[in-house]
Amino acid sequence: MWDIHIKHFGHYLKLERSLSSNSIEAYVHDVELLRQFVELKKVQASPLTLTTRQLQLFIHYINELGMSAYSQARILSGIKAFYKYLMFEELIEKDPTELLEGPKIGRKLPDTLSYPEVEKLLEAIDLSTPEGMRNRAMLEVLYGSGLRVSELVDLRLNNVYFDIGFLRVIGKGNKERLVPCGRDAQKYLKLYIEEVRVHVPVKKGHESHVFLNRFGKKLSRVSVFTFIKSLAASIGLKKTISPHTFRHSFATHLIEGGADLRVVQEMLGHESITTTEIYTHLDRDYLKQVITEFHPRSGSKS
């Protein structure tokens, strides 16, 4: 049911709306996200029977994933276009998106970074200092693996698996998960551990922590926040950002790149948007493939 309507929707956009192939692909991807949500939540409804309330839950869901207000509004625009098509074809009598409201987009800038902004921030870090090497590794991991700041500062050496390209992360509620570590994140993390951290005189009780301050103690969350604020100011970035901004950007860029919601959800360790019944185990190789294929800093260089 979904497949046929999405296929015909694409034809409609091309023939009736004369949209470019890129625009068509974006609209179709938005509807695919809705289909994935319906399957994840085991909603017993076709695109012809979805209610306004169910569509509101979908908008809430992508908000929970950390997508910016602008990204949510763009996705909602695609969903609305899909239902306009269904009305045009007289497949439905009432448009369930008519009263559907997206996120409020005011003057406040969203807390999600564009990829060029991420690159600019990363390139502004001075790699000639030990702290600079540590900070570059830190941000690469935040953006390349979608970690929470608490997960970053608590990351242990024995939970970094360079051989398979994964990090074992202890998340909320002491729940563990395996997260793929992107190409650039691995590169800078390895450089920091092997060339910088080995020269830091580690304090007792902090031997296993990956990220250390100059006194040899586990890096604090406040230090990470302070560094990111300072870095943003140094390049004149007007957005209000924090460590969580990189996690939001990780999720947004993966989804906008075409990644499956279920995969991103598992990598984020987001139990608030799932249930035991639908929390499907995903193959490690598949998780790595998603990072490689859809994350801006993990694909193979041409």
C-alpha positions in Angstrom: 0.0 0.0 0.0 2.7 2.5 1.0 5.0 1.5 -1.9 2.4 2.1 -4.6 1.3 5.5 -3.2 4.9 6.7 -2.7 5.8 5.7 -6.3 2.7 7.4 -7.8 3.5 10.5 -5.6 6.9 10.7 -7.2 5.3 10.5 -10.7 2.8 13.3 -9.7 5.6 15.6 -8.5 7.4 15.1 -11.8 4.5 15.3 -14.2 2.1 17.6 -12.4 4.4 19.8 -10.4 7.5 19.6 -12.8 9.8 19.4 -9.8 13.6 18.7 -10.2 14.8 15.2 -9.4 16.5 16.5 -6.2 13.2 18.0 -5.0 11.3 14.9 -5.8 13.9 12.7 -4.0 13.6 15.0 -0.9 9.7 14.8 -0.8 9.7 11.1 -1.3 12.3 10.7 1.5 10.0 12.7 3.8 7.1 10.3 3.1 9.5 7.3 3.6 10.3 8.7 7.1 6.6 8.7 7.9 6.3 5.1 6.6 9.2 4.1 8.8 7.6 5.7 11.9 4.3 3.9 11.2 6.2 0.6 11.0 8.3 1.3 14.1 5.2 2.2 16.2 3.2 -0.7 14.7 0.5 1.7 13.7 -2.3 -0.2 12.0 -3.0 2.4 9.3 -2.3 3.0 5.7 -1.4 6.4 4.3 -5.1 6.8 3.4 -6.3 6.2 7.0 -3.7 8.0 9.1 -5.2 10.5 11.5 -4.1 14.1 12.3 -3.2 12.8 15.8 -1.0 10.0 14.5 0.8 12.6 12.2 1.3 14.8 15.3 3.0 11.9 17.0 5.3 11.6 14.0 6.3 15.3 14.3 6.9 14.8 18.0 9.0 11.7 17.2 11.4 13.5 14.8 11.6 16.3 17.3 12.7 13.8 19.9 15.4 12.6 17.6 17.0 16.0 17.9 16.1 17.4 14.4 16.1 21.2 14.2 12.9 23.2 13.8 13.9 24.0 10.2 14.4 20.3 9.4 11.1 19.3 11.0 9.3 22.1 9.1 10.8 20.9 5.8 9.7 17.3 6.5 6.2 18.5 7.4 6.2 20.3 4.0 6.9 17.0 2.3 4.1 15.2 4.2 1.6 18.0 3.4 2.6 17.7 -0.3 1.9 14.0 -0.2 -1.6 14.5 1.3 -2.3 17.2 -1.3 -1.5 14.6 -3.9 -3.9 12.1 -2.3 -6.6 14.7 -2.3 -5.8 15.6 -5.9 -6.2 11.9 -6.9 -9.5 11.8 -4.8 -8.0 8.9 -2.7 -9.0 10.7 0.5 -11.9 13.0 1.3 -10.3 15.0 4.1 -6.7 16.2 4.4 -5.4 15.1 7.9 -2.4 17.6 7.6 -4.8 20.6 7.2 -4.6 21.5 10.9 -1.2 20.0 11.5 1.2 22.5 13.0 4.9 22.2 12.8 7.6 23.6 15.1 7.5 27.4 15.7 10.4 28.9 13.7 11.1 32.3 15.2 14.1 34.5 15.3 15.9 32.1 17.6 18.3 30.1 15.4 18.0 26.3 15.7 20.6 24.4 17.7 21.6 22.2 14.8 24.7 23.0 12.8 25.1 22.7 9.0 27.9 20.5 7.8 30.0 23.6 6.7 29.6 25.0 10.2 30.8 21.8 11.7 33.8 21.8 9.4 34.6 25.4 10.2 34.5 24.7 14.0 36.7 21.7 13.6 39.2 23.5 11.4 39.4 26.3 13.9 41.0 24.1 16.6 44.8 24.6 17.0 46.3 21.2 16.6 49.8 22.4 17.6 48.9 22.0 21.3 48.1 18.9 23.3 44.7 20.4 24.3 44.0 21.2 20.7 44.5 17.5 19.7 42.3 16.4 22.6 39.6 18.9 21.7 39.6 17.9 18.0 39.3 14.2 19.0 36.5 15.1 21.4 34.4 17.0 18.9 35.0 14.4 16.2 33.6 11.8 18.5 30.6 13.9 19.6 29.7 14.6 16.0 30.9 11.3 14.5 29.2 9.0 17.0 26.3 11.1 18.4 27.4 10.8 22.1 25.9 12.7 25.0 28.4 14.9 26.8 28.2 12.6 29.9 29.0 9.6 27.7 31.9 11.4 26.2 33.6 12.3 29.4 32.9 8.8 30.8 34.4 7.0 27.8 37.0 4.4 28.9 40.0 3.3 27.0 38.9 -0.4 27.2 35.6 0.6 25.5 37.3 2.0 22.4 37.6 -0.8 19.7 39.7 0.5 16.9 39.9 -3.0 15.4 36.2 -3.1 14.6 35.5 0.7 14.6 33.1 0.8 17.5 32.8 2.5 20.9 31.0 0.8 23.8 29.0 3.5 25.5 27.4 3.6 28.9 24.3 5.7 28.5 21.3 6.7 30.6 20.2 4.2 33.2 23.6 2.5 32.9 22.4 1.0 29.6 25.2 -0.1 27.2 25.2 0.2 23.5 27.7 -0.2 20.7 28.1 2.9 18.4 30.1 3.0 15.2 33.0 5.4 15.3 33.4 7.3 12.0 36.5 7.5 9.9 37.6 11.0 11.1 36.6 10.3 14.7 38.8 7.2 14.7 41.7 9.1 13.1 41.8 11.9 15.7 40.9 9.7 18.6 43.8 7.4 17.8 46.2 10.4 17.4 45.1 11.8 20.7 45.4 8.5 22.6 48.7 7.4 21.1 50.5 10.8 20.8 49.1 13.1 23.4 47.4 11.2 26.2 50.5 8.9 26.7 52.4 12.0 27.9 49.9 13.2 30.4 50.8 12.3 34.1 47.5 10.5 35.0 46.1 10.9 38.5 45.1 7.8 40.5 41.5 6.8 39.8 41.5 8.4 36.3 43.7 5.9 34.5 40.9 4.4 32.3 39.3 7.6 31.2 40.0 8.6 27.6 39.7 12.4 27.9 41.9 14.0 30.5 42.6 17.6 31.5 46.1 18.9 31.9 46.2 17.8 35.5 45.6 14.2 34.5 42.1 14.0 35.7 38.9 13.0 33.9 37.6 15.9 31.8 34.5 17.6 33.2 31.3 18.3 31.4 31.7 22.0 32.2 35.1 22.0 30.5 33.5 20.6 27.3 30.7 23.2 27.4 33.2 26.0 28.0 35.5 25.0 25.2 32.6 24.7 22.7 31.3 28.1 23.6 34.8 29.6 23.2 35.3 27.9 19.9 32.0 29.1 18.5 32.9 32.7 19.5 36.3 32.4 17.9 34.8 31.8 14.4 32.0 34.3 15.0 29.2 31.7 15.0 26.0 33.4 16.1 24.2 30.2 17.0 23.9 29.2 20.7 25.5 25.8 20.7 26.5 23.2 23.3 27.9 19.6 23.2 24.3 18.4 22.6 24.2 20.4 19.4 26.7 18.0 17.8 24.5 15.0 18.8 21.5 16.8 17.2 23.5 17.5 14.1 24.7 13.9 14.0 21.1 12.7 13.9 19.9 15.3 11.6 22.6 14.9 9.0 22.2 11.1 9.0 18.5 11.2 8.5 18.6 14.0 5.9 21.3 11.9 4.2 18.9 9.0 3.9 19.5 6.9 7.0 16.8 4.8 8.4 15.1 6.2 11.6 15.4 2.8 13.4 19.2 2.8 12.9 19.7 6.4 14.1 17.5 5.7 17.1 19.6 2.8 18.1 22.9 4.7 17.7 21.5 7.5 19.9 20.4 5.1 22.6 17.0 6.9 22.6 14.7 4.8 24.7 12.3 7.7 25.1 11.1 7.3 21.5 10.8 3.5 21.4 9.4 0.5 23.3 10.8 -2.9 24.1 8.7 -4.4 21.4 10.1 -2.4 18.5 13.7 -2.0 19.8 15.1 -4.3 17.1 18.7 -5.5 17.3 20.6 -4.3 14.3 23.6 -6.0 12.9 27.0 -4.3 13.6 28.1 -4.4 10.0 24.8 -2.7 9.0 25.4 0.1 11.6 28.9 0.7 10.3 27.5 0.7 6.7 25.0 3.4 7.7 27.7 5.6 9.2 30.0 5.1 6.2 27.2 5.8 3.7 25.3 8.6 5.3 27.5 10.5 7.7 29.4 13.5 6.1 32.7 12.7 7.9 32.7 9.0 7.4 32.4 8.3 3.7 35.3 7.3 1.6 37.2 10.2 0.1 37.1 10.5 -3.7 
